[in-house]
Amino acid sequence: MYRNLFLTLLLAAASFTNVSAEEADSNLVIHLKDGTSMSCLLSYKPTIKFTLSELIVNSENSSFTVPLDNLARFGFENQSSAIEIIKSEKANYTIDDNRIIVNGLKAGDHIRLYRVDGICVFDKVNNAENGTLEIAIDALSSGIYMLNINNTTAKIAIK
């Protein structure tokens, strides 16, 4: 009860904050207990709503709902857009059916998948030593995505 009230007040206060030009690339980032995260650019003017069981974020460009029991933390972060960090190196990955398989990973490697507009749709730090991570892509819409592995980026087309 108090947690929901605190989260509601905190987000209400944060939503009244004006976004300056320097903060135009800042994101509202929602971190989940399973290690993944979702984000929304503040320039898309997200609205945040709490119910008794969910956090609901709607913006000009996207919307998502998070069960409160899966919410680890949230806040505002400056994250680089995938558009800004494209490099010529090849990432070690394959696409198989409805998943991206990233190979050659070590514990601590950071894997992100961005839409072409810079929205991060997958964000995870690899904890396993086995060197492989699978990213399910069946829920993603068709388009161009940027796969970022430790600041090495590859362009991926999902059809």
C-alpha positions in Angstrom: 0.0 0.0 0.0 2.7 2.5 1.0 4.9 1.4 -1.8 2.1 2.1 -4.4 1.5 5.5 -2.8 5.2 6.4 -2.8 5.6 5.3 -6.4 2.6 7.3 -7.5 3.8 10.4 -5.7 7.3 10.0 -7.1 6.1 9.6 -10.7 3.6 12.4 -10.4 6.4 14.7 -9.2 8.6 13.6 -12.0 5.9 14.0 -14.7 5.7 17.7 -13.9 9.4 18.3 -14.6 10.0 20.2 -17.8 12.3 18.5 -20.4 15.1 20.8 -21.5 16.9 20.5 -24.9 19.9 18.8 -23.2 17.5 16.1 -21.8 15.7 15.5 -25.1 17.6 12.1 -25.4 16.8 11.1 -21.8 14.6 8.1 -21.2 12.1 6.9 -18.6 13.6 3.4 -17.9 11.6 0.6 -16.2 13.9 -2.2 -14.9 12.2 -5.5 -14.3 13.1 -8.2 -11.8 14.1 -10.7 -14.6 16.9 -8.3 -15.6 15.3 -6.8 -18.7 14.2 -3.2 -19.1 11.9 -1.0 -21.1 12.4 2.6 -21.9 10.6 5.5 -23.5 12.2 8.8 -24.7 11.0 11.8 -22.6 10.7 13.7 -25.9 7.7 11.4 -26.7 6.0 12.9 -23.6 5.1 9.7 -21.7 2.2 9.6 -19.3 2.5 7.3 -16.3 -0.4 5.8 -14.4 -0.4 3.4 -11.5 -3.3 1.0 -10.7 -3.3 -1.3 -7.7 -1.4 -4.0 -9.7 0.2 -2.3 -12.7 2.4 0.5 -14.0 1.0 1.8 -17.3 3.2 4.0 -19.6 1.7 5.6 -22.7 3.5 8.0 -25.1 3.2 9.4 -28.6 5.2 6.4 -29.9 4.7 3.4 -27.6 2.9 2.0 -24.6 3.5 -0.8 -22.2 2.1 -2.2 -19.0 4.2 -3.7 -16.2 2.8 -5.7 -13.3 4.0 -4.1 -10.0 5.2 -7.4 -8.6 7.7 -7.6 -11.6 8.9 -4.0 -11.2 12.5 -3.8 -9.8 13.2 -0.1 -10.2 12.6 2.8 -12.5 14.0 6.2 -13.2 15.3 8.7 -15.7 18.5 7.8 -17.6 20.5 9.2 -20.5 20.9 6.3 -22.8 22.7 6.4 -26.2 20.4 5.9 -29.1 21.4 3.0 -31.3 21.6 5.5 -34.2 24.4 7.2 -32.4 26.5 4.2 -31.7 26.6 2.3 -35.0 30.0 0.8 -35.7 31.4 -1.2 -38.5 32.4 -4.2 -36.5 30.4 -7.4 -36.8 28.6 -8.7 -33.8 28.7 -12.5 -33.2 25.0 -13.5 -33.7 22.7 -15.6 -35.8 18.9 -15.4 -36.5 17.0 -18.6 -36.2 13.2 -18.7 -36.6 11.9 -16.2 -34.0 15.0 -15.6 -32.0 18.4 -13.9 -32.2 21.2 -16.1 -30.8 24.2 -14.1 -29.6 27.3 -16.2 -29.3 30.8 -15.8 -27.7 29.6 -13.9 -24.6 31.3 -13.7 -21.3 29.8 -12.9 -17.9 29.2 -9.2 -17.7 28.7 -8.6 -21.4 26.0 -6.1 -22.1 23.4 -6.9 -24.8 20.8 -4.4 -26.1 18.4 -4.4 -28.9 17.1 -1.0 -30.2 14.4 0.0 -32.6 15.6 2.3 -35.4 14.1 5.3 -33.6 16.4 4.6 -30.6 13.9 2.9 -28.2 15.6 0.1 -26.3 13.4 -3.1 -26.5 15.8 -5.5 -24.9 18.5 -4.8 -22.3 20.4 -7.5 -20.4 23.7 -8.1 -18.8 24.9 -11.7 -19.4 25.4 -13.5 -16.1 26.2 -16.9 -17.6 29.6 -18.2 -18.6 28.2 -20.4 -21.3 28.6 -17.7 -24.0 25.2 -17.8 -25.6 22.1 -15.7 -25.1 18.7 -16.0 -26.9 16.5 -13.0 -27.6 12.9 -13.8 -28.6 11.8 -11.6 -31.5 8.4 -13.0 -32.3 6.6 -10.2 -30.4 8.6 -7.5 -32.2 7.1 -5.7 -35.2 8.7 -5.9 -38.6 11.5 -3.3 -39.2 15.1 -2.4 -38.7 16.7 -3.0 -35.3 20.2 -2.4 -33.9 21.8 -5.2 -31.9 24.4 -3.7 -29.5 26.9 -6.0 -27.8 29.4 -4.2 -25.6 29.2 -1.1 -27.8 29.6 -3.1 -31.0 26.5 -2.7 -33.1 24.9 -4.6 -36.0 21.8 -3.7 -38.1 19.1 -6.4 -38.2 16.0 -6.5 -40.4 13.1 -8.4 -38.9 10.4 -9.4 -41.4 
